[in-house]
Amino acid sequence: MAGYLDRIGAGKILVDSEPLSFDWLPNELVGRDDALGEIASMFMGIESPNFSGRAIVIGPVGSGKTAIVRRFSDDLTKHLVDTRRILPVHINCRNHPTTSQVLQRIAQHLDHRHPERGFSPGEIIQSIRRNLQNSGRHMLLVLDEVSVLLQREGDNLLYQLLRIDEGREETGTLSLILVSQEPMVHLFEAAVKSRFGQSNRIKLNPYKEEGLRAIVEQRTSAACRKGSVRDDAKSRIAGFAAETGDARLAIELLESAIRRAEKKGENEVSPEHVEPSSTRGAGIEPDMVDSLNNHQKMCLLALCRRLRREESVTSGDAERLYHVVCEEFEQESRGHTSFWGYIKRLEEIGFILAETSNTPKGRGRTTLIRAANILPATVEKRLEKDLNRTSIV
């Protein structure tokens, strides 16, 4: 029998894989209530049959742009179910980068029998308008990654969509939300720029570590058995992803850690299962030490000096080495509790990996510390330079 397939569906940790998908849309978006409120304020009046709204959402990869507009679209549709029939249509312009492809997607969303050829853009737009007017629906159109379309073909499609009701008795056919990683207003002609205005723009910042930790917690609760992902593993994931503030990276790291733990037949995800993915790039850059306080830097310097020559160092030896470095820089070393806090912080960021194991002679357990995702010699030089340059307080 194919015994290697036994692990499929075993579910020691994972119960539902859907919450680990980038496409999964939670009912509550972590840390984005203000952004949702901003979008809602731009669409005040949309319950009126003649109202059309517009908004621009900008932010880096993994900042929640797509999730926010999807959440808003779904919530708005339900909120106005007895007032106005909202039809949300979401098109990714990276997958459909031309005017004709975008219009074809819209038309086929309204009528799957719509012919693929034989109509000009203007004719398709008026066909879309007639369909919406006849069915009594209002389209909320989201053009995601719209800069791909703009850089390729300019803003003529936007201009036509914004003027869809021009010269018509009935208005309020279509609302428009543009989503992009980078600012795009400079790509607009004056006529398009004026229609979007100055106040209909939302800029999302990367997530901070606290927000990423909450996202990991949310996804874990929805996807895994209760208690099967340790808190220190969640913190390690958030620490890795905090470098870029990318929620997608945090989700990817969580999924990979679960997969590693289940592959080993274990019942929980621990920090050693959390490893940076190729998405993260070539590892932690030496200048990331700038975010550390001076005692964290001295702790890391002590570790790097040993790990440059050896594969691992025990926590006891690491603490003694930390005291030596403190003496070198004429600083009073902190106590054991503070030192262990430094170790945990360095592990969360991704500089090191701390694993508990049996001592060689079987007389108990100790914590072994290894370098994770850094070149100790490179980081050592950077730390020595920083600590010699700064006045340690």
Beta strands, then each sheet from edge to edge (+ up, - down):
strand 1: 54-58
strand 2: 85-92
strand 3: 137-144
strand 4: 174-180
strand 5: 201-203
strand 6: 312-314
strand 7: 352-358
strand 8: 365-371
sheet 1: 2+ 3+ 4+ 1+ 5+
sheet 2: 6+ 8- 7+
end
